Amino acid sequence: MQPTDLRVVKTLKQIDQALLTCLAEAPFEKVTVEQLCRAALINRSTFYKYYTSKYDLMEQYLQRALDGFRRQVDVAFVNATPETIHNLLYQKNFENTLKFLHRHKAEYTLLWSIPLEENVFGRMVDLVHDAILETLPAGREGPDPYADLYARLFASDMMTLVRWWFRYEDRITARDVQDIMCKNMKQGMFRTFRERMRGPGAPGL
């Protein structure tokens, strides 16, 4: 259940931000509750009002981060055909997902880069994979093996594309990312790669 008291919401956000601040400075194993409280500008009794330990905080924080991503990811465009992939509906769906990811760029890139018990990037790939399978028809014996493979490849492609965008954002725009994804869907990854490397219409495609 989400807290509704604005003071509680503010305090929990302060604790979340304190966790990210501390993780950017030291491995989680070395982060203490005292450091978290100082960074959040709260006392220990306030911290323990909401969490039993720093491990409880980390577990709940990661769950919230992944749940937020799961609710926002939209994979409706996997149902598009090469002829319809450029339709505004599919582009808007993917654009909204990109906007959400970009708003949380600092948070996600940190979680992807630090050693944690849970592989956050891998879990996000899994969530995209699961969302894709949910949009595809399943047989009586469960998901088709090829559908499972397609979902895994597509999810890895999508999340790797996002991580690459974050790394080169000074040169790559969200529109570039949308264009690459659409072309991957329309003509395949290999042809899209060759076009990007050689330019449209280059020989040998």
BELJO-V667074 format. One line per field, one symbol per residue. phi: phi as a letter, one per 20 degrees, with the letter a starting at -180 (. if undefined). psi: psi as a letter, one per 30 degrees, with the letter a starting at -180 (. if undefined). burial: I if it has 16 or more other C-alpha atoms within 10 Angstrom, else O. Layout:
phi=???
psi=???
burial=???
//
This chain:
phi=.ffdffffgffffffgffffffffdbfggefdfffffffemcefffgffdceafffgffffffffffffgfefcdgffefegedfegggfffgfgffffffffdgfffffffedfcfdffffffffffgfffffedfdffeoffgffffgffffffffffffffgffdffcdeffffffffffgfecnfffffffffdngnffnf
psi=kkkfkeeeeeeeeeeeeeeeeeffflleffkleeeeeeefhlleeeefffkflfeeeeeeeeeeeeeeeeffkjgffffllffffgkeeeeeeeeeeeeeeefgeeeeeeeffljlekjeeeeeeeeeeeeeeffkkklfgakkeeeeeeeeeeeeeeeeeeeeeeehfffkleeeeeeeeeeeeefleeeeeeeeefkkgklg.
burial=OOOOOOOOOOIIOIIIIIIIIIIOOOOIOOOOIOOIIOIIOOOOOOIOOOOOOIOOIIOOIOOOIIOOIIOIIIIOIIOIOOOOIIOOOIIOIIIOIIOOIIOOOOOIOOIOOOOOOOOIIOOIIIIIIIIIIOOOOOOOOOOOOOIIOIIIOIIIOIIOIIIOIIOOOOOOOIOOIIOIIIIIIIOOOOOIOIIOOOOOOOOOO
//
